[in-house]
Amino acid sequence: MRDFSDIVGANQQSKSEEWAQGFILKAQSGYTPGLVGFGVDAIAMLGIKLDSGGGRINTGLLPAGASGNAPDNFSRAGAAVKVRIANTELKVGELTPNLPVLTFSDIRLLPPTYQGASIVSQEFKNLTLQAGQFRSGSLLNRSGHSKMSAKLGHLPQLSAATDRFNYAGADYRFNQDKTTAGVWYAQLENIYNQRFYSLKHSEPVGNWVLGANLGIYDSKEDGSKHLGKIDNTAYFSLLSAKYQGNTFYVGYQAMHGDDAFPRVFNNVTPLGNEVPTYEFAGREERSWQLRHDYDFAFLGVPGLVSTVRYIRGNNVQTGLGYEGREWERDLDLAYTFQSGLLKDLSVKLRNVMARSNYRTDIDENVISTEASFSYTMPANDVVLVANFGVVTFLNKSENEKLLVWPNPFDKEINIIGEDKNKRISIVAQKGDLVFETTQPVSQIQTSNFNSGVYFLMLEDEKGQITSYKLIKN
């Protein structure tokens, strides 16, 4: 169950709730003998609608059909050819990367996949080198594949897309494998480029194990600047202390620069304070986290684990004349059956409360179940892995739909939707007010605007302000 209130943004849908089941089948072959080994990895995914309906779509579980209803099912499949020489492996085809600059997003029914090539080399002791290029991507709730877009903070930037995501990185383990340092580079061509530096350490101290996860992302606009100038540097630290079944965390995260944190839409990132509901990655945002995990195996209940987490953020530069603030509290409880007919079946319950003064408030309850099994065919060294999952996800919101287009714009900006705005204003990136009216309008003439970045702000009759970042060609 997901309840929305104080809706902020273009999607003002009054209610969304869906229930779906997903199936994932993976087949992974071994390698042919010889100096150069060849193999194939295949993946097939199917999402089935169990419950949805008109006016209740857009949970992220199922596609949103043109008719306003979710289809009964959606699917996609692909394969990757792989080549291995010594300790270097090349894959070309359908891939599910899990990288610091493109993190695996298993947060809805089916994960995204990407089409391209990757290479992983471990020829040198303790050093892992990786590089690759993706030409297209498949979203969490889509059947086909398309060009890739970006997301800044919590706002999708779907007006620009590209068919090139390039990356390269190195991770080095040392200090008896207790410390890992990483350096990465990524480029979403003509949109942004990004550098990532990381340091992870784990240190046993008596009966405790202390850990640290530190990282820096430095992001800039790239090439033709399809989203205009992008300027963001993100710092995060997540410190941990583990004792028997308890793991305690404290984290701090800071955004610097003129923009929110960029990433490929619609993926998560390894930012220390990012969770599936809020990212805490707004422009100039500062956030801290307290978290406690517990493994009930130490109380004689193996398979049962819990998480309690609280994150608070502030100092968000909203461009609306006030400081953005937000907080989130998460409660997770998961159990994996250890034996019997239901062995390896996992059930997870999640309760989330998230509040903000500049974006939508969310109350969320999710129930998910997942079962998996694997089978190795001895004759040809093929491993079959199947996952079956059921997710219940409900959304609710209060206000009407609203659409602002085009973006980038040239001669005009159109505003379509129920008219409850009592003030409409446009502010240039440097803070200059270039347009303001208290009269209802559906189109704003912008021929005399200079090229650059602007913020359209819509204030409704309740004083709630919605902001849109727009670009003038």
Secondary structure, DSSP 8 states (H G I E B T S, - for coil): -EEEES--SS---SEEEEEEEEEEEEEEE---SSSEEEEEEEEEEEEEEEE--TT---SSSS---TTSS--SEEEEEEEEEEEEETTEEEEEEEE---BTTB----SSSS--EEEEEEEEE--STTEEEEEEEEEEEE-TT-SS-B-EEEEETTEEEEEEEES-EEEEEEEEEETTTTEEEEEEEEEETTTEEEEEEEEEEEEEETTEEEEEEEEEEEEEE-TT-TT---EEEEEEEEEEEEETTEEEEEEEEEEESSS--EEETT-----TT--SS-----TT-EEEEEEEEEEGGGGT-TTEEEEEEEEEEEEEE-SSSSEEEEEEEEEEEEEE--SSTTTT-EEEEEEEEEEESSS-EEEEEEEEEEEEEEEEETTTTEEEEEEEEEEEEEEE--S--EEEE-SSBSSEEEEEE---EEEEEEEETTS-EEEEESS--SEEE-TT--SEEEEEEEEETTS-EEEEEEEE-
